Amino acid sequence: YHAGDIELLPLLRAMTLNPANRLELEAGRLKAGAPADVIVFDADRPWVLEKKAIRSRSKNSPFEDARFSGRVLTTIVAGRKVYDYA
């Protein structure tokens, strides 16, 4: 997205709706009566992956200390907030 190779909406579709359709899930879309699975993100927010921020038991990552553009700020699953970047 940042390099200009793809627009934001097709990228979001490729990461949400298309996998859900392929797996025949009623996910990946906002629809009345469906569970609210939503992320709030800032596509331009810069950040660095720090080892202490890795939430898995295994702390090794090839991306440690890498710089990224775009940050998830909040994750809501089935209407319940499960992650909030503070």
N, C-alpha and C positions, 0 to 999 in steps of 0.2 A: 504494500500500500504506500509506504513512504517513498519508495523508489519510483512510484508512478506506474508500476507494472499492472496494477489492478485498482479499480475503484472500490470505495469502502462497502457499498451495498452488495456487490457481487461477492466480495470477500466474506462478509457476514453470512450471506446465504450459503456459501460453500462450507462454512464452519458450523452452521446451525440447522437450517431447513433441509439441505441436501442429505446430510448423514441421517437425520431423523426419517426422511422419506425412504432412504435406502434400507433402513432397519425396520420400516413400517411402524414407527412410533408416532404417537400424537404429541411430539415434543418439537422444539425448534421453531415454534411460532407462538405468537400471542393470540389467544382465541377465548372468547367468552366461555366460562365454565371450565376451562382447562387449568391445570396447575400453573401458577405463576413462576416460571423459571426465567430469571432475568439477570443480566449483568449490566452494571453501570461502569463505563470506562471513559478514560481520556485518551484518545488516540495519539495525542502529541506529547503526553507527559513523559519526560525522560526519567530513567531510573537505572540503578545498578543492582544486579543480583548478588546479595551478600550471603555468605555461608550461614550466618546466624538466622537468616530469614527463611531458610529452607525448612519446610514443615515435615518432611519425611524423616524416617529414622536414619536413612542413609544420607549423609551430608555431602557426598561427592557429586559434583556436577561439572560437565564440560563448559557450562555457562557461568560458573562462579566468577565474579568480578566483571562480567560482560555488561556492556551498556545497551539499553533497550529504549525504544520509543513506543509509548503506549502502555497504559497501566490500568488494570482492573481495579476499580474503587470499591465496588459492592457486588456481592453475589447473593441472589435470592433464589431458593429452591423450594418449590411447592408453597410459595407465599411466605417462607420463613427466611430471614436474613442469616446466612451461614458464614459470610465473610464480609469484613468491613476494613478497608485500608485506613489506618489511623494516621 
